[in-house]
Amino acid sequence: MRTSSIALRGPYSVEEVALMDFGHRAEASFDGVLRLAFCLDRDLEQQVGVEVRQAGDRLDLVVHGEGDLDAVTRQVARVVSADGDGAAYAEVCASDPVLAELHAAAPGFRPSNFHSAYDACVWSVLSARRQRRQAIGLRARLSAEHGRTFELAGQSVHALPTPATLARLDHVPGLQDVAVPRLHAIAEAATAGRLDVDRLVALGPDLAVAELQTLPGIGPFYSSLVVVRACGLTDVLTVPAHTRDAVRRVYGLDHDPDDAELAALAEAWRPFRTWVAVALRAVGTRLGTGPGHGAAA
């Protein structure tokens, strides 16, 4: 085991991140440790487990497994949105009465992100046309049977199988056989470096989204989700139905805003349009007007 730390800027709560209920994560309680197990960004054939604890204005990491410690630390920071400027975000929220109330309700809230673009693409296939709880169970079984298990603070946590392992699977119990070649295509793209987070960021959101849609089974919604919530982008405005609903409810509108209206409203959210949109969905219910805690995606 090795240790590392991440300095935090502005209000932050690892408990908020742990309990956000995003993707395959669905914890109902928090015991002071956020447990992560994942394939490394720069070498997806390596897997690590990480215990994350908050100590005031820093996160302390205990890392299990091999891999460059600095790279692991940077990846964790992106996954838990600890690489952003929370102080600047607080200033943006303070300039808008609605966002000020939202921020006051959960000053340490920041989005929980996918472990990697590879992880997000696999989740896209597993969760397509399937209830989320079923997809969580399917991912857990796939990881337990073919990934790597880490004992993190007294609990077993499973990392996804590596791309090489995924490419060898002919059948995944619970997944339609027609979807298995989609996993193979994701594994191939990952091995070729096409899902490298730094590469996707360098392409820019539009080109990255378009390229991901060349993968079978990755459509407009999931490609956008992968780019924004795997790369940890803070200022990309996406407009799925639940975002419109959250804006309508929290801002007290009498209609769902169209694209132009939402874009105009979100100008005041820059450079944290992603963070604000996620917070509106995840925290809005605490104001008594939101769409429901845990609805964030």
Backbone torsions as a table, in degrees:
resi	resn	phi	psi	omega
1	MET	NA	142.7	176.8
2	ARG	-127.3	162.4	-178.4
3	THR	-124.8	154.1	177.8
4	SER	-155.0	173.4	178.2
5	SER	-147.0	158.2	179.5
6	ILE	-127.9	122.6	176.7
7	ALA	-77.1	136.9	-177.2
8	LEU	-103.0	142.4	176.0
9	ARG	-113.2	117.9	178.7
10	GLY	82.9	179.8	-179.1
11	PRO	-58.8	138.6	-179.2
12	TYR	-155.1	141.0	175.4
13	SER	-137.0	112.3	177.5
14	VAL	-66.5	-25.1	176.3
15	GLU	-64.9	-40.8	177.3
16	GLU	-60.4	-41.8	-180.0
17	VAL	-65.4	-44.0	-177.1
18	ALA	-63.5	-35.9	-173.8
19	LEU	-99.7	13.6	-176.0
20	MET	-66.8	-26.3	178.9
21	ASP	68.9	65.7	-176.3
22	PHE	-126.8	139.4	178.0
23	GLY	57.8	-129.0	-177.9
24	HIS	-83.2	-6.4	-177.8
25	ARG	-86.0	127.9	-178.1
26	ALA	-145.4	41.9	179.7
27	GLU	-63.8	139.2	178.0
28	ALA	-101.2	-9.8	-179.8
29	SER	-147.7	167.0	-177.2
30	PHE	-137.0	126.3	-177.2
31	ASP	-107.2	16.1	179.4
32	GLY	99.6	-6.6	-179.3
33	VAL	-128.0	127.9	170.2
34	LEU	-96.1	123.7	-175.5
35	ARG	-107.3	126.0	-178.4
36	LEU	-126.9	140.7	173.0
37	ALA	-139.7	127.6	-171.6
38	PHE	-159.9	165.8	170.9
39	CYS	-83.5	141.8	-177.2
40	LEU	-71.3	146.5	179.3
41	ASP	-54.5	-53.6	-168.9
42	ARG	-86.6	-12.4	174.9
43	ASP	-148.8	88.9	-174.2
44	LEU	-67.8	-5.9	175.1
45	GLU	-85.0	-6.7	174.6
46	GLN	-102.7	143.3	-179.0
47	GLN	-128.9	146.2	178.7
48	VAL	-137.0	158.7	170.0
49	GLY	-119.3	141.2	-175.3
50	VAL	-135.1	131.2	170.4
51	GLU	-97.9	126.6	-177.4
52	VAL	-116.1	123.1	177.0
53	ARG	-128.2	145.6	178.2
54	GLN	-98.9	135.2	174.9
55	ALA	-129.6	86.2	-178.7
56	GLY	65.6	-118.4	-175.9
57	ASP	-96.8	29.5	173.8
58	ARG	-148.2	158.4	171.5
59	LEU	-106.9	131.3	176.7
60	ASP	-102.5	129.5	-177.1
61	LEU	-112.9	138.0	168.1
62	VAL	-115.4	118.3	-171.6
63	VAL	-106.7	126.7	176.3
64	HIS	-107.7	133.9	179.0
65	GLY	103.6	175.4	-177.2
66	GLU	-88.2	-178.3	179.6
67	GLY	115.0	150.4	-179.8
68	ASP	-59.7	124.1	-174.0
69	LEU	-64.0	-40.2	179.0
70	ASP	-64.0	-40.1	179.2
71	ALA	-66.0	-40.6	177.1
72	VAL	-61.3	-44.2	-178.6
73	THR	-62.1	-43.5	179.0
74	ARG	-63.8	-39.6	-179.2
75	GLN	-66.4	-43.6	177.4
76	VAL	-60.6	-43.4	-179.9
77	ALA	-57.5	-40.0	178.4
78	ARG	-69.8	-42.1	-177.6
79	VAL	-61.5	-37.4	-176.8
80	VAL	-103.4	14.1	178.6
81	SER	54.0	35.1	176.5
82	ALA	-91.3	1.6	179.3
83	ASP	-95.8	1.1	179.2
84	GLY	-97.9	168.7	-176.9
85	ASP	-95.3	96.3	-179.1
86	GLY	-67.7	-26.5	178.0
87	ALA	-68.8	-42.6	177.4
88	ALA	-66.1	-37.3	176.8
89	TYR	-62.1	-42.1	178.7
90	ALA	-61.2	-36.6	178.7
91	GLU	-66.5	-40.9	177.5
92	VAL	-61.5	-45.7	-179.4
93	CYS	-63.3	-36.6	-178.1
94	ALA	-65.6	-21.4	-177.2
95	SER	-82.8	-5.9	-177.8
96	ASP	-128.5	120.2	-176.6
97	PRO	-55.5	-39.0	179.4
98	VAL	-66.8	-46.2	-179.8
99	LEU	-68.3	-32.0	177.2
100	ALA	-61.4	-41.6	177.9
101	GLU	-68.3	-40.5	178.4
102	LEU	-60.8	-46.1	-178.5
103	HIS	-66.1	-37.9	179.2
104	ALA	-64.9	-31.7	180.0
105	ALA	-69.3	-28.8	-179.5
106	ALA	-153.1	73.0	-174.5
107	PRO	-61.9	-24.1	-178.9
108	GLY	-95.6	6.0	-178.4
109	PHE	-68.7	133.6	167.7
110	ARG	-145.4	153.9	-176.3
111	PRO	-64.3	141.8	166.6
112	SER	-87.6	133.5	-175.6
113	ASN	-115.2	167.9	173.6
114	PHE	-65.5	154.4	179.4
115	HIS	-64.5	-34.2	-177.7
116	SER	-165.7	169.0	175.5
117	ALA	-66.5	-34.5	175.3
118	TYR	-59.9	-49.5	178.8
119	ASP	-58.3	-44.5	-177.9
120	ALA	-65.5	-39.1	178.9
121	CYS	-66.5	-40.7	177.4
122	VAL	-62.8	-42.6	177.6
123	TRP	-60.6	-37.8	180.0
124	SER	-59.3	-41.1	179.2
125	VAL	-72.4	-42.9	-177.2
126	LEU	-67.5	-32.3	-174.3
127	SER	-95.1	-7.8	-177.7
128	ALA	-63.2	128.0	178.5
129	ARG	53.9	37.7	-178.7
130	ARG	-143.6	140.1	176.3
131	GLN	-60.3	144.4	-172.9
132	ARG	-58.5	-42.3	-179.6
133	ARG	-60.8	-37.3	177.2
134	GLN	-66.0	-41.0	179.3
135	ALA	-64.9	-38.2	177.7
136	ILE	-61.9	-44.2	178.5
137	GLY	-64.4	-39.5	179.3
138	LEU	-64.4	-44.4	178.4
139	ARG	-64.0	-40.2	180.0
140	ALA	-62.4	-42.7	179.7
141	ARG	-66.9	-43.7	179.1
142	LEU	-59.1	-43.0	-178.2
143	SER	-71.0	-41.2	-179.2
144	ALA	-65.8	-37.5	-175.7
145	GLU	-84.3	-31.4	-172.3
146	HIS	-127.3	-5.3	179.6
147	GLY	-96.9	-143.5	179.7
148	ARG	-131.7	137.1	-176.7
149	THR	-103.7	133.5	177.4
150	PHE	-120.1	141.2	173.2
151	GLU	-92.6	107.9	-174.5
152	LEU	-117.8	111.3	178.7
153	ALA	48.4	47.2	174.6
154	GLY	85.0	5.0	179.4
155	GLN	-128.9	145.9	176.1
156	SER	-85.7	126.6	180.0
157	VAL	-127.4	134.2	-172.8
158	HIS	-107.7	130.8	172.4
159	ALA	-88.3	149.0	175.7
160	LEU	-56.4	152.1	171.8
161	PRO	-61.2	150.1	179.0
162	THR	-69.6	164.5	178.4
163	PRO	-56.7	-39.1	-179.4
164	ALA	-63.7	-40.1	178.1
165	THR	-68.2	-43.9	-179.5
166	LEU	-59.7	-38.8	-177.9
167	ALA	-65.5	-21.6	-177.4
168	ARG	-90.2	-9.2	-176.6
169	LEU	-77.4	127.7	177.8
170	ASP	-95.2	-20.6	-177.2
171	HIS	-151.9	138.2	176.0
172	VAL	-122.5	109.2	-179.4
173	PRO	-53.7	129.3	-179.5
174	GLY	94.7	-12.4	179.8
175	LEU	-111.2	135.1	179.1
176	GLN	-58.6	140.5	-179.0
177	ASP	-58.0	-31.1	-179.9
178	VAL	-64.5	-21.7	-178.0
179	ALA	-86.5	-16.8	-177.4
180	VAL	-62.2	-43.1	175.6
181	PRO	-59.6	-26.1	175.9
182	ARG	-66.9	-39.6	175.2
183	LEU	-64.4	-38.8	177.9
184	HIS	-62.3	-40.5	179.2
185	ALA	-65.0	-37.9	177.0
186	ILE	-65.2	-44.3	178.7
187	ALA	-60.0	-42.3	179.2
188	GLU	-63.9	-44.0	179.3
189	ALA	-63.9	-38.9	179.2
190	ALA	-65.5	-44.1	-179.8
191	THR	-63.4	-34.0	179.9
192	ALA	-78.8	-5.3	179.3
193	GLY	88.0	4.8	-176.3
194	ARG	-72.1	-19.2	-179.3
195	LEU	-102.4	11.9	177.3
196	ASP	-60.9	128.3	-175.1
197	VAL	-61.1	-44.7	-179.8
198	ASP	-61.1	-38.0	178.4
199	ARG	-64.9	-45.2	-179.8
200	LEU	-63.9	-39.6	177.7
201	VAL	-63.0	-42.7	-179.4
202	ALA	-64.8	-31.9	177.8
203	LEU	-65.3	-31.0	-172.8
204	GLY	92.2	152.7	-174.0
205	PRO	-56.0	-45.1	-175.2
206	ASP	-64.1	-48.7	-179.4
207	LEU	-68.1	-37.9	179.8
208	ALA	-64.3	-43.2	177.7
209	VAL	-61.1	-45.1	-179.6
210	ALA	-62.3	-41.4	-179.1
211	GLU	-67.0	-40.4	-179.9
212	LEU	-63.0	-29.2	-179.8
213	GLN	-71.9	-6.2	173.5
214	THR	-79.6	-12.7	176.2
215	LEU	-80.6	134.3	-179.4
216	PRO	-62.5	132.4	178.4
217	GLY	89.5	-4.7	179.6
218	ILE	-106.6	100.6	-178.4
219	GLY	-94.8	-168.1	-176.4
220	PRO	-58.0	-45.1	-177.4
221	PHE	-64.5	-51.3	-176.0
222	TYR	-69.6	-35.0	179.1
223	SER	-63.2	-40.0	177.2
224	SER	-66.8	-41.1	178.8
225	LEU	-61.5	-43.3	179.8
226	VAL	-61.1	-49.4	-175.6
227	VAL	-63.7	-47.8	-174.2
228	VAL	-74.8	-42.8	-170.3
229	ARG	-102.2	2.1	168.8
230	ALA	-104.3	-34.2	179.0
231	CYS	-83.6	-9.0	178.1
232	GLY	69.9	31.3	-179.1
233	LEU	-70.3	137.5	-175.8
234	THR	-98.3	-15.3	-169.6
235	ASP	-134.4	46.4	173.7
236	VAL	-115.9	126.5	-178.7
237	LEU	-94.5	115.5	173.3
238	THR	-111.0	150.9	-171.3
239	VAL	-128.5	55.1	170.7
240	PRO	-66.3	167.3	-174.2
241	ALA	-58.0	-38.0	-176.8
242	HIS	-71.3	-22.8	173.8
243	THR	-70.9	-44.1	177.9
244	ARG	-60.1	-43.0	-179.2
245	ASP	-63.3	-41.3	179.4
246	ALA	-64.1	-43.3	179.0
247	VAL	-62.3	-44.4	179.7
248	ARG	-59.1	-46.4	-175.5
249	ARG	-71.3	-48.9	-174.3
250	VAL	-70.7	-36.0	178.9
251	TYR	-87.1	-2.7	176.2
252	GLY	69.7	32.5	178.6
253	LEU	-79.1	159.1	178.4
254	ASP	-98.2	13.4	-179.4
255	HIS	-159.4	161.0	172.7
256	ASP	-76.8	126.9	-178.1
257	PRO	-66.8	141.8	174.6
258	ASP	-79.7	179.9	-175.6
259	ASP	-58.4	-44.8	-176.5
260	ALA	-66.0	-42.5	-179.3
261	GLU	-66.3	-42.1	179.6
262	LEU	-66.2	-41.4	178.8
263	ALA	-63.2	-39.7	179.2
264	ALA	-66.2	-44.0	178.4
265	LEU	-62.2	-39.8	-175.1
266	ALA	-75.4	-9.5	176.2
267	GLU	-57.0	-35.4	-179.5
268	ALA	-72.7	-12.0	-179.1
269	TRP	-87.8	-11.7	-178.2
270	ARG	-60.0	144.7	-0.6
271	PRO	-96.0	38.6	-178.0
272	PHE	-129.9	41.1	-177.0
273	ARG	-63.4	-35.6	177.4
274	THR	-65.7	-49.3	-178.7
275	TRP	-58.7	-44.0	-179.0
276	VAL	-64.2	-46.4	-178.4
277	ALA	-60.4	-41.2	178.8
278	VAL	-68.1	-41.8	180.0
279	ALA	-64.8	-37.1	178.2
280	LEU	-59.0	-39.9	-179.5
281	ARG	-76.3	-42.0	-171.8
282	ALA	-84.5	-31.0	-174.0
283	VAL	-109.5	-16.2	-174.1
284	GLY	-53.8	-34.0	-178.3
285	THR	-62.7	-25.2	-178.3
286	ARG	-70.7	-15.5	175.9
287	LEU	-87.8	-5.5	-176.4
288	GLY	84.7	5.3	-177.4
289	THR	-128.1	-6.2	-171.8
290	GLY	-78.3	172.0	-175.3
291	PRO	-80.3	-3.3	178.4
292	GLY	125.1	121.6	-178.8
293	HIS	-63.2	137.1	-179.6
294	GLY	90.5	0.3	-178.7
295	ALA	-83.5	-6.5	-172.7
296	ALA	-65.3	140.8	174.2
297	ALA	-148.2	NA	NA
